[in-house]
Amino acid sequence: MTLSTTERLHLIRTLNKLPKSLFSEILFAINPPSGTVSGSAAPQAIRTAELLEWVESPVGPGLPALKAVLEHYQVESSETVNPTKHPEPPTSSQSNENKATHSATETLKFQTFFSRKRVVFGAVGLSSILVAGGIFATQFVRSEDTHSPVVPSPAEGGEVYQKIQSSLDKPLDPLYAFEKLDENIEKLAADGSVSAVSLMRELQRSFSGFPVIYGVNNTTPQGSNEGIKRLSEGSIQVAISSRPLEEEEQNQKDLRSLPIGKDAIAVVVHKDNPISGLTTDQLRRIYTCRITDWIDVGWTSEKAGEDYLGINVFNRNPSSGTYEVFRQAILSEDEKFCGDNQQQSGSSFVTWQRDETTPVLKELGKFGIYYTSLNHVVDNKSLRILPIDGVSPNAETVLNGEYKLTRDLYVVAKERTYPEVIEFIRFVISPEGQNIVRQYHIPIYNLE
């Protein structure tokens, strides 16, 4: 595919006008090799030229892939940006008015084919957004400080996928960002998310290619952060992460990730806790110790009983990917969780020493609150899952975007990796693997 001079100018202008954060998000989607495009400190015009040079090179994905990403976003303010039609410049008075209202009212709608949570985009390649037949198109709406996913139905996702694939010269391999090494391994060592331990145990049983080890000595996984650290150090070949890769991890450590499913973070209390639910603001104030009494959120003093205590807040260990996603979902950038072991009028705040779930749930008691992967608590009769902002977590509310405390699960490997790693990842995103994902989380690829 070639562009006319006018089309190329429009495309360059569009890329040059993008906010740096959105330009970086597009880079994450297109996923050029490390060093191909200069960092965010470089002039945007230079970064645009470098990006286009790589996209059109023999090893790049081609202009259709870039246009496929760009054609799925627009700026909703005084103008609409389109890769093939550059808007007329505003008048001086319009420009001043736009600047005055921009920071408070501008909304970016960015439709693309990879999954991401509030604030943090997954550093995944275009490979992860063009997966045969069933990937969902995901729309993100950004207001002043939120990123709320709204996922169309599978039918809509399939139609969008077919449209994009039909514009490409040949289908993209979901694992195209990984390069296969010429050496082999006898077994695959993996570590990472505690939230994915049940999923990984079932994948271990079902995958017959070669032994797969998950966690230290195939027992306890160490959490997303530690898994990614061990992967970058070379002690394992695969990490399972419940958070997206950071830019440094992708660029300096040569790691690549692929989403394998979606998950909800459930907020849980004792089954006898009578409150009907919490708002996001109440949850934030509880985890910053601004609310320390259940009575302030609906537990009447008549029902409290003689043994009543304040709110006993349990927080996950910072090594947990769930911790990081939850922190970014409920706290502003300048806020921090309450300090460890802080006690006020019978309430307490404890950060657990390890990234684990079952021991914390056993200690929760009548007045505790905690958050964890939905699959860990959905069948626990001693607990109650709280609606947040009036919405309970389930597959439907996660996929339609009504429930906001959601995240993706990623499989992470080095860019140059073993054939066995690629074989295992292909199994996870295959229909057989995705039906296993469905037992514990929400699949995002074809089930047939």
C-alpha positions in Angstrom: 0.0 0.0 0.0 1.3 3.5 -0.9 0.0 6.9 0.1 -0.3 10.0 -2.0 1.7 13.1 -1.0 -1.5 14.6 0.5 -2.4 11.5 2.4 1.1 11.2 3.8 1.0 14.9 5.0 -2.3 14.3 6.7 -1.0 11.2 8.4 2.2 13.0 9.5 0.1 16.0 10.8 -2.2 13.7 12.7 0.7 11.9 14.4 2.5 15.2 15.2 -0.6 16.6 16.8 -1.2 13.7 19.2 -0.6 14.2 22.9 2.7 12.5 23.9 0.8 10.0 26.1 -1.4 8.9 23.2 1.5 8.7 20.8 3.2 6.4 23.3 0.1 4.3 23.5 0.1 3.9 19.7 3.8 2.9 19.9 2.8 0.2 22.4 0.2 -1.1 20.0 2.5 -1.1 17.0 5.4 -2.3 19.1 8.6 -1.3 17.1 11.9 -2.9 18.3 13.8 -1.1 21.1 15.6 2.0 19.9 13.6 2.3 16.6 11.7 5.4 17.8 13.3 8.0 20.1 12.0 8.6 23.6 9.3 11.0 24.6 11.9 13.8 25.2 12.6 13.9 21.4 10.6 16.3 19.1 7.4 14.7 18.0 8.2 15.3 14.4 11.4 13.2 14.7 9.5 10.4 16.4 6.8 10.4 13.7 9.5 10.2 11.0 11.2 7.3 12.8 7.9 5.5 13.3 6.9 5.8 9.6 10.3 4.7 8.4 10.0 1.5 10.5 6.3 0.8 9.6 7.1 0.9 5.9 10.3 -1.1 6.2 10.5 -4.7 5.1 10.4 -5.8 8.8 7.6 -3.4 9.8 3.8 -4.2 9.9 3.0 -1.9 7.0 0.9 1.2 6.6 -2.5 -0.7 6.8 -1.7 -1.8 10.3 -0.8 1.8 11.4 -3.9 3.2 9.8 -6.0 0.4 11.3 -5.0 1.7 14.8 -5.3 5.4 14.0 -8.7 5.0 12.3 -10.2 3.9 15.6 -9.8 7.0 17.7 -11.0 10.6 17.6 -10.7 13.7 19.7 -14.1 14.9 20.9 -13.7 18.6 21.5 -13.7 21.3 18.8 -12.4 19.0 16.1 -12.1 15.4 15.0 -8.8 14.0 14.0 -8.9 11.5 11.1 -5.8 9.9 9.6 -7.0 10.9 6.1 -8.6 14.2 6.7 -6.9 17.0 8.5 -9.3 19.6 10.0 -9.2 23.3 9.2 -7.2 25.3 11.8 -9.4 27.1 14.3 -9.7 30.9 14.4 -7.9 32.8 17.1 -11.0 33.2 19.2 -11.9 29.5 18.8 -8.4 28.5 19.8 -8.5 30.5 23.0 -11.9 29.1 23.9 -10.7 25.6 23.2 -7.7 26.1 25.4 -9.8 27.4 28.2 -12.1 24.3 28.2 -9.6 21.7 27.1 -8.2 20.6 30.5 -11.7 20.1 32.1 -13.8 18.8 29.2 -11.7 17.1 26.6 -12.6 13.5 26.2 -10.4 11.1 24.1 -12.1 8.1 22.6 -9.5 5.6 21.6 -10.8 2.4 20.0 -8.2 -0.3 19.6 -7.7 -4.0 19.8 -5.8 -4.6 22.9 -6.9 -4.5 26.6 -5.8 -2.0 29.2 -6.9 -0.7 32.5 -7.3 2.8 33.9 -4.2 4.9 33.3 -1.8 2.1 32.4 -1.7 0.8 28.8 -0.5 -2.7 28.3 2.8 -2.7 26.4 1.6 -5.3 24.0 2.3 -5.6 20.3 -0.1 -5.3 17.4 0.1 -9.1 17.4 -2.1 -9.1 20.5 -4.8 -7.0 18.9 -5.3 -9.0 15.7 -6.1 -12.5 16.8 -8.0 -14.8 14.5 -11.7 -14.5 14.6 -12.7 -13.4 18.0 -10.8 -10.6 19.6 -13.0 -7.9 21.1 -12.7 -4.3 20.0 -12.1 -2.3 23.2 -13.1 1.3 23.5 -11.4 3.5 26.2 -12.9 6.7 27.3 -10.5 9.1 29.0 -11.9 12.1 30.9 -9.8 14.2 33.3 -8.4 11.2 35.3 -10.2 8.1 34.3 -9.9 5.3 31.8 -13.2 3.3 31.6 -13.3 0.3 29.3 -16.4 -0.3 27.3 -16.3 -3.6 25.3 -18.7 -4.2 22.4 -20.3 -7.6 21.9 -18.3 -10.4 20.5 -20.2 -10.0 17.2 -19.1 -6.4 17.0 -15.6 -7.3 17.8 -15.5 -10.0 15.2 -16.8 -7.6 12.5 -14.1 -5.0 13.4 -11.5 -7.7 13.4 -12.5 -8.9 10.0 -12.5 -5.4 8.6 -8.9 -4.8 9.9 -7.6 -8.2 8.7 -9.1 -7.7 5.3 -7.1 -4.5 4.9 -3.8 -6.3 5.5 -1.8 -8.1 2.8 -1.6 -11.2 5.1 -2.9 -12.0 8.5 -0.6 -11.1 11.4 0.6 -13.9 13.7 -0.5 -13.0 17.3 3.1 -14.0 18.4 4.9 -12.0 15.7 6.6 -9.8 18.4 8.5 -12.9 19.6 11.6 -14.2 17.9 12.3 -17.9 18.1 15.7 -19.0 19.4 17.6 -21.9 17.8 18.0 -23.7 21.2 15.5 -25.8 23.2 14.6 -26.4 26.8 13.4 -29.6 28.4 10.9 -27.9 30.7 9.3 -24.5 31.0 9.7 -22.5 34.2 7.1 -19.9 34.9 6.2 -17.6 37.8 4.0 -14.6 38.5 0.5 -13.7 39.4 -1.2 -15.4 42.4 -4.5 -14.6 40.8 -3.7 -17.0 37.9 -2.6 -19.9 40.1 -5.7 -22.0 39.5 -5.6 -21.2 35.8 -2.0 -22.2 35.5 -2.5 -25.5 37.4 -5.2 -26.5 35.0 -3.1 -25.4 32.0 -0.2 -27.6 33.4 -2.5 -30.6 33.5 -3.9 -30.0 30.0 -0.8 -29.1 28.2 1.0 -32.3 27.0 4.0 -30.8 25.1 6.5 -30.8 28.0 6.6 -30.1 31.7 5.5 -26.6 32.9 6.5 -25.4 36.3 4.7 -22.5 38.0 6.0 -20.8 41.1 9.1 -21.6 43.1 9.5 -25.4 43.2 6.1 -25.6 41.5 4.4 -24.5 44.7 3.8 -20.9 45.5 3.9 -18.2 42.8 5.7 -15.0 43.8 3.4 -12.4 42.3 3.4 -10.4 39.0 6.3 -8.0 39.9 8.5 -10.8 41.1 7.6 -13.0 38.1 8.6 -10.2 35.7 11.8 -9.6 37.7 12.7 -13.3 37.5 12.0 -13.4 33.8 14.2 -10.4 33.1 17.0 -12.0 35.2 16.7 -15.2 33.2 15.7 -17.6 36.0 12.4 -18.4 34.3 11.1 -18.3 30.7 7.5 -17.1 31.2 5.8 -14.7 33.6 2.1 -14.5 34.2 1.2 -10.9 35.1 -2.0 -9.2 36.2 -0.7 -5.8 35.2 0.6 -4.5 31.9 4.3 -4.1 31.2 5.9 -0.8 32.0 7.7 1.0 29.2 11.1 0.4 30.9 10.4 -3.4 31.1 9.5 -3.5 27.4 12.3 -1.3 26.1 15.3 -1.9 28.3 14.6 -5.5 29.3 13.3 -6.7 25.9 10.1 -8.2 27.3 6.9 -8.7 25.3 3.4 -9.5 26.6 0.2 -10.9 25.2 -3.2 -10.6 27.0 -4.8 -14.1 27.6 -7.9 -13.1 29.5 -9.8 -10.6 31.6 -10.5 -10.6 35.3 -12.4 -8.6 37.9 -11.0 -7.4 41.2 -13.6 -8.3 43.9 -13.9 -6.3 47.2 -15.0 -8.7 49.9 -16.2 -8.6 53.5 -17.6 -11.1 56.0 -20.9 -12.6 55.0 -22.6 -11.0 58.0 -21.5 -7.5 57.1 -24.8 -5.7 56.4 -23.6 -2.8 54.2 -25.2 -2.9 50.8 -22.1 -1.8 48.9 -19.5 0.9 48.5 -18.8 3.7 46.1 -15.3 4.1 44.6 -14.9 7.2 46.7 -15.8 5.4 49.9 -13.4 2.6 49.0 -10.6 5.2 48.4 -11.3 6.8 51.7 -11.3 3.4 53.5 -7.9 2.5 52.1 -6.4 5.9 52.9 -7.8 5.7 56.5 -10.2 8.7 56.0 -13.1 6.3 56.8 -12.3 4.0 59.7 -15.8 3.1 61.0 -18.3 0.8 59.2 -21.1 3.0 60.6 -20.0 5.8 58.3 -20.8 3.6 55.3 -24.1 2.1 56.3 -23.6 -0.3 59.2 -26.1 0.9 61.8 -25.0 1.0 65.4 -28.0 -1.2 66.4 -26.6 -4.0 64.3 -23.0 -3.6 65.3 -23.2 -5.6 68.5 -21.0 -5.5 71.7 -18.0 -6.9 69.8 -18.1 -4.2 67.2 -14.7 -2.8 66.0 -13.9 -0.3 63.4 -12.9 -1.3 59.8 -10.0 -3.8 59.7 -8.4 -3.0 56.3 -6.2 -5.7 54.7 -4.0 -4.6 51.8 -2.1 -6.8 49.4 1.7 -7.0 49.3 3.2 -4.4 46.9 4.8 -7.3 44.8 1.3 -8.1 43.7 0.0 -7.0 40.3 -3.4 -6.8 41.8 -2.1 -4.3 44.3 -0.8 -2.1 41.5 -4.0 -2.2 39.5 -6.2 -1.6 42.5 -4.0 1.3 43.6 -4.2 3.0 40.2 -8.0 2.4 40.0 -9.0 4.0 43.3 -6.2 6.4 44.3 -5.1 9.6 42.6 -1.4 10.1 41.6 -0.6 12.0 44.8 -2.4 9.6 47.2 -1.0 6.7 49.1 -2.4 3.7 51.0 -2.7 4.1 54.7 0.4 3.2 56.7 0.9 -0.4 58.0 -0.5 -1.3 61.3 -2.2 2.0 61.8 -4.9 1.8 64.4 -7.7 4.2 65.1 -10.6 3.5 67.5 -10.4 -0.2 67.1 -9.8 -0.2 63.3 -6.5 -1.3 61.7 -4.7 -1.3 58.4 -2.4 -4.2 57.6 -0.3 -4.8 54.5 0.2 -8.6 54.1 3.8 -9.7 54.0 3.4 -12.0 51.0 1.4 -11.9 47.9 -1.3 -14.5 48.8 -5.0 -14.7 49.2 -6.3 -17.7 51.3 -4.4 -16.8 54.5 -5.7 -13.3 54.4 -9.3 -14.4 53.9 -9.0 -16.6 56.9 -7.9 -13.6 59.0 -10.6 -11.3 57.6 -13.0 -11.7 60.5 -16.3 -10.0 61.0 -15.1 -6.4 60.4 -12.4 -6.9 57.7 -12.3 -5.8 54.1 -10.0 -7.1 51.3 -9.7 -7.2 47.5 -8.7 -10.1 45.3 -9.4 -11.9 42.0 -13.0 -12.7 41.6 -12.3 -16.4 40.9 -10.7 -16.7 44.4 -13.9 -15.7 46.2 -16.9 -16.3 43.9 -17.8 -19.6 45.6 -16.8 -18.7 49.1 -19.9 -18.8 51.3 -18.2 -17.2 54.3 -17.7 -14.0 52.4 -19.8 -11.4 50.5 -18.7 -9.6 47.4 -19.6 -6.0 47.6 -21.1 -4.1 44.6 -19.0 -1.1 43.8 -20.9 2.0 42.6 -24.0 -0.2 42.5 -22.5 -2.8 40.1 -21.5 -6.4 41.0 -18.6 -8.1 39.2 -19.4 -10.8 36.7 -18.5 -11.7 33.1 -21.3 -9.5 31.7 -20.5 -6.3 33.7 -16.7 -6.8 33.1 -17.2 -7.0 29.3 -19.8 -4.2 29.0 -17.6 -1.9 31.1 -20.1 -1.3 33.9 -17.8 -2.8 36.6 -14.6 -0.7 36.7 -12.3 -2.8 38.9 -11.0 -5.0 36.1 -7.7 -5.9 34.6 -6.1 -8.2 32.0 -4.0 -11.2 32.6 -0.8 -11.3 30.4 1.7 -13.9 29.4 5.1 -12.3 29.3 8.3 -13.6 27.7 11.5 -12.2 26.3 11.4 -11.0 22.8 13.9 -13.7 21.7 12.6 -16.8 23.4 12.6 -20.6 23.2 10.4 -22.6 20.8 8.8 -24.2 23.8 7.7 -20.8 25.1 6.0 -20.0 21.8 4.3 -23.4 21.7 2.9 -22.9 25.2 1.6 -19.4 24.5 -0.1 -20.7 21.3 -1.8 -23.3 23.4 -3.1 -20.7 25.9 -4.7 -18.6 23.2 -6.0 -21.6 21.2 -9.7 -22.6 21.6 -8.6 -25.4 24.0 -6.6 -23.0 26.1 -9.3 -20.3 26.1 -11.9 -22.8 27.3 -9.6 -23.4 30.2 -9.3 -19.7 30.8 -13.1 -19.5 30.8 -13.2 -21.8 33.9 -11.4 -19.1 36.0 -11.4 -15.8 34.1 -13.0 -14.3 31.0 -11.6 -15.4 27.6 -10.8 -12.9 24.9 -10.0 -15.2 21.9 -12.0 -17.7 19.9 -13.5 -20.6 21.9 -14.1 -22.8 18.8 
